Amino acid sequence: MAHISQISSFLSRVLIFLALCIILFTNPTLALPALKLNPLQDFCVADLQATPTNSGFPCKSQVTSEDFFYSGLNTPLNTSNPKGIAANPANLLTFPGLNTLGISMYNVAIAPGGYNQPHSHPGATEAGVVIEGWVLVGFLTTNNTLYSKVIGPGDMFVIPPGLIHYEGNVGKTQCRLLTVVADDLPSEVGVPHTLFATKPAIPNAVLMAAFKADSKTIDMLRSKFTT
């Protein structure tokens, strides 16, 4: 009986430990700083000449000071395109020193009347500051609430992780802003292109039901993103 009691006590402690792990690792507000995972090395400058794996690029064997500095954000931007927007990225592929550091930066210019289409960065927070001009920034929550504001030089904004958002130039001159995304190579999901430019295409019946529109309207919208 004593042996059975010891086993029962041991199982009880295991279950309590597992319950605590589940609570801590699924509720960020309760996680302890000591449980945060840190990389095993100070940095891992990506070797872009090597073949990437599922784990990303391997680290460079020979690292210099130049690997931690980048001048590409000051390249002139040309907004004379159909979207009226241009950007210089400082991400893993252009600035290998950012590898594994969870951050990237973009110098963005938008022509008057131009808009960055509604999009999202899955799992990544975005923040930015306006350098020139006037920018309309907005984002949508998962309960379909819109938060938006027109901001000017020196004003900062933040987009919570993964939410659909947009930026547009509402001034009379080109605007420019610097943005930061909490990912060294953030993915971007553009809402219009995701719906209308997929290959193979989403069936018309699905989009007709979603937008309460007829097939002719769906074909017209799709043509604007597939030509």
HUKALIN-V494968 format. One record per backbone hydrogen bond with DSSP energy under -1.0 kcal/mol. CO is the residue of the C=O (numbers start at 1). NH is the residue of the N-H. E is the energy in kcal/mol with one decimal. If there is no record, write none. Layout:
BEGIN
CO:NH:E / CO:NH:E
END
This chain:
BEGIN
1:5:-2.5 / 2:6:-2.3 / 3:7:-2.1 / 4:8:-2.5 / 5:9:-2.4 / 6:10:-2.4 / 7:11:-2.7 / 8:12:-2.1 / 9:13:-2.0 / 10:14:-2.1 / 11:15:-2.5 / 12:16:-2.2 / 13:17:-2.3 / 14:18:-2.7 / 15:19:-2.4 / 16:20:-2.3 / 17:21:-2.2 / 18:22:-2.4 / 19:23:-2.3 / 20:24:-2.7 / 21:25:-2.7 / 22:26:-1.3 / 27:30:-1.9 / 32:35:-2.1 / 33:36:-1.6 / 45:60:-2.9 / 46:48:-1.1 / 47:50:-1.5 / 53:56:-1.9 / 56:53:-2.2 / 58:47:-2.6 / 64:67:-1.4 / 65:68:-2.0 / 66:69:-1.4 / 71:74:-1.4 / 72:75:-1.3 / 79:81:-2.1 / 81:84:-1.1 / 84:111:-3.1 / 86:109:-2.8 / 88:107:-2.2 / 90:105:-2.1 / 91:95:-3.4 / 95:98:-2.4 / 96:46:-1.9 / 96:99:-1.7 / 98:101:-2.5 / 104:181:-2.0 / 105:90:-3.1 / 106:179:-2.5 / 107:88:-2.5 / 108:177:-2.5 / 109:86:-2.4 / 110:175:-2.4 / 111:114:-2.7 / 114:169:-2.6 / 118:191:-2.4 / 119:165:-2.8 / 120:189:-2.7 / 121:124:-2.5 / 121:162:-1.1 / 124:162:-1.2 / 125:182:-2.6 / 126:159:-3.8 / 127:180:-3.6 / 128:157:-2.4 / 129:178:-2.4 / 130:154:-3.1 / 132:176:-2.1 / 134:170:-1.7 / 135:151:-2.8 / 136:168:-1.8 / 137:149:-2.1 / 138:166:-2.1 / 139:147:-2.5 / 141:144:-1.6 / 145:141:-2.3 / 147:139:-2.3 / 149:137:-2.4 / 151:135:-2.7 / 152:155:-2.4 / 155:130:-2.4 / 157:128:-2.1 / 159:126:-2.1 / 160:163:-1.6 / 164:140:-2.7 / 165:119:-2.2 / 166:138:-2.0 / 167:116:-3.6 / 168:136:-3.2 / 169:113:-1.6 / 175:110:-2.2 / 176:131:-2.9 / 176:132:-2.0 / 177:108:-3.0 / 178:129:-2.4 / 179:106:-2.5 / 180:127:-2.7 / 181:104:-1.7 / 181:183:-2.5 / 184:92:-3.3 / 189:120:-1.2 / 190:194:-2.7 / 191:195:-1.7 / 192:196:-2.6 / 193:197:-2.3 / 203:207:-1.6 / 204:208:-3.3 / 205:209:-1.8 / 206:210:-2.0 / 207:211:-2.8 / 208:212:-1.1 / 208:213:-1.2 / 214:218:-1.8 / 215:219:-2.5 / 216:220:-2.0 / 217:221:-2.4 / 218:222:-2.7 / 219:223:-2.0 / 222:225:-1.5
END
